[in-house]
Each structure stands twice: as C-alpha cells, then as structure tokens.
C-alpha cells in the first residue's frame, strides 16, 4: 500500500509540475497589479464587507435579544447585564469596522 501511495504522489507531482512552471506571459512590474487580480480584489472586498456586516448585525441582534430577555426575567440583574452587553456590542462592532478597513485597503489596490 505504501508503494502505491508513493507512486501516486510521484506521478501527481510530475503532472502538476508542468502546469506550475508554465508561463503564458511576463509578470507585471513591481508596483503594477494585473487586471485579473484587480477584479478578484474588488470581488473579495465586496464579499468581505457583505459577510462582515451581515454576521455583525446578526451577532448584535442575538446578543441584545438575549440580554434584554435576561433583564425582562430578572429586572434586578439589569446592572450586571447591561455593562457586559455594551462591551460585547462594542467588540462585535469593532470587528465589523476592522473588516471595513481591510476592504478599503483591498479596494485601494484596484
């Protein structure tokens, strides 16, 4: 069995190496970004922001709903629930803002 796996590995390595070392055209200059990469950077920035804002909004709504549910069941615990809830919401929002900064950085390369 070990010989078969070794053979499969060597054959796949030989077959893949031709495609890996093939070069269709010259690489862009040092500071230049290819057109194909620009398209993918724009798509990645858009999807990154969409996913971050969607999951951030969902997380904040879930955290707020759970905190308000706990306060409604025990109004005396409002002081102990409110501060951690606000800190948690701020941390969730900071992750969304961080993804916005990363998406802006990606779109700046376009």
C-alpha positions in Angstrom: 0.0 0.0 0.0 2.9 2.3 0.8 4.4 1.8 -2.6 1.1 2.6 -4.3 0.7 5.9 -2.4 4.3 6.8 -3.2 3.8 6.1 -6.9 0.6 8.1 -7.0 2.4 11.0 -5.2 5.3 11.0 -7.6 3.1 10.8 -10.7 0.9 13.6 -9.5 3.9 15.7 -8.7 5.3 15.2 -12.2 2.0 16.0 -13.8 1.4 19.1 -11.7 4.9 20.5 -12.1 4.4 21.2 -15.8 1.4 23.4 -15.1 3.1 25.1 -12.2 6.2 26.1 -14.2 4.3 27.1 -17.4 4.3 30.8 -18.1 1.9 32.4 -20.5 3.1 36.0 -20.4 5.5 38.2 -18.5 4.7 39.1 -14.9 3.6 42.7 -14.2 6.2 45.2 -13.0 7.0 45.5 -9.3 4.3 48.0 -8.3 1.8 47.0 -11.0 -1.3 44.8 -10.4 -2.7 42.7 -13.2 -6.3 43.3 -14.4 -7.4 39.8 -13.4 -6.1 40.4 -9.8 -7.9 43.7 -9.7 -11.2 42.0 -10.5 -10.7 39.5 -7.7 -9.7 42.1 -5.3 -12.9 44.0 -5.9 -15.0 40.9 -5.5 -13.2 39.9 -2.3 -13.7 43.4 -0.9 -17.4 43.4 -1.7 -18.0 39.9 -0.3 -15.9 40.6 2.8 -17.9 43.6 3.7 -21.2 41.9 3.0 -20.3 38.9 5.1 -18.9 41.1 7.9 -21.9 43.4 8.1 -24.4 40.5 7.9 -22.8 38.5 10.6 -22.1 41.6 12.8 -25.8 42.6 12.6 -26.9 39.1 13.4 -24.5 38.8 16.3 -25.5 42.1 17.8 -29.2 41.3 17.5 -28.7 37.9 19.1 -26.6 39.5 22.0 -29.2 42.3 22.5 -32.1 39.9 22.4 -30.5 37.6 25.0 -29.5 40.4 27.3 -33.0 42.0 27.2 -34.6 38.6 27.7 -32.4 38.2 30.9 -33.3 41.7 32.1 -37.0 41.0 31.5 -36.9 37.8 33.6 -34.9 39.4 36.4 -35.1 43.2 36.5 -32.8 43.3 39.5 -29.9 42.0 37.4 -30.1 44.9 35.0 -26.9 46.5 36.3 -24.9 43.2 36.0 -26.1 42.5 32.5 -26.1 46.0 30.9 -22.3 46.8 31.1 -21.1 43.4 29.7 -23.7 43.7 26.9 -22.5 47.1 25.9 -18.9 45.9 25.9 -19.8 42.9 23.8 -21.7 45.0 21.3 -18.7 47.3 21.0 -16.4 44.4 20.4 -18.7 43.0 17.7 -18.9 46.4 16.1 -15.1 46.7 16.2 -14.7 43.5 14.1 -17.1 44.9 11.5 -15.1 48.2 11.4 -11.9 46.2 11.1 -13.3 44.3 8.1 -14.3 47.7 6.6 -10.7 48.8 6.9 -9.4 45.7 5.3 -11.9 46.0 2.4 -10.9 49.6 2.0 -7.2 48.5 1.8 -8.1 45.9 -0.9 -10.1 48.4 -2.9 -7.2 50.9 -2.7 -5.1 48.4 -4.8 -7.6 48.5 -7.6 
